[in-house]
Amino acid sequence: MSDKSGDGGVQYWFNTRTGEVEESSTRSSWTHRMGPYPTREAAERALDQAKQRNDTWEDEDADWRGGKS
């Protein structure tokens, strides 16, 4: 995967170990990284966005199984 976004700009990652946003030139090991994201702000919201997705999927799965868990 390229270090640059499609428009030639920098990409951003969220480091789950440090809680910091990293740029493409200074990113850490993939084991602690979420992304890439097109903006710093999107990377800063990475954990919240992942939690929202997980909650939605759990609700959908419960509905599919026939009830809330």
HUKA-V200049 format. One record per backbone hydrogen bond with DSSP energy under -0.5 kcal/mol. CO is the residue of the C=O (numbers start at 1). NH is the residue of the N-H. E is the energy in kcal/mol with one decimal. If there is no record, write none. Layout:
BEGIN
co=CO nh=NH e=E
co=CO nh=NH e=E
END
This chain:
BEGIN
co=3 nh=11 e=-0.9
co=5 nh=8 e=-2.2
co=9 nh=5 e=-2.8
co=11 nh=24 e=-1.4
co=12 nh=36 e=-0.6
co=12 nh=37 e=-2.8
co=13 nh=15 e=-0.5
co=13 nh=22 e=-3.1
co=14 nh=16 e=-0.7
co=14 nh=34 e=-2.3
co=15 nh=19 e=-2.5
co=20 nh=15 e=-3.0
co=22 nh=13 e=-2.6
co=23 nh=26 e=-1.7
co=24 nh=27 e=-0.6
co=29 nh=32 e=-1.7
co=30 nh=33 e=-1.4
co=32 nh=16 e=-2.2
co=32 nh=17 e=-0.6
co=34 nh=14 e=-2.6
co=37 nh=12 e=-2.5
co=39 nh=43 e=-1.8
co=40 nh=44 e=-2.2
co=41 nh=45 e=-1.2
co=43 nh=46 e=-1.5
co=45 nh=49 e=-2.7
co=46 nh=50 e=-2.3
co=47 nh=51 e=-2.4
co=48 nh=52 e=-2.4
co=49 nh=53 e=-2.2
co=50 nh=54 e=-2.5
co=51 nh=55 e=-2.7
co=52 nh=56 e=-2.3
co=53 nh=57 e=-2.7
co=54 nh=58 e=-2.6
co=55 nh=59 e=-2.3
co=56 nh=60 e=-2.6
co=57 nh=61 e=-2.6
co=58 nh=62 e=-2.5
co=59 nh=63 e=-2.4
co=60 nh=64 e=-2.3
co=61 nh=65 e=-2.1
co=62 nh=66 e=-0.6
co=62 nh=67 e=-2.7
co=63 nh=66 e=-0.9
END
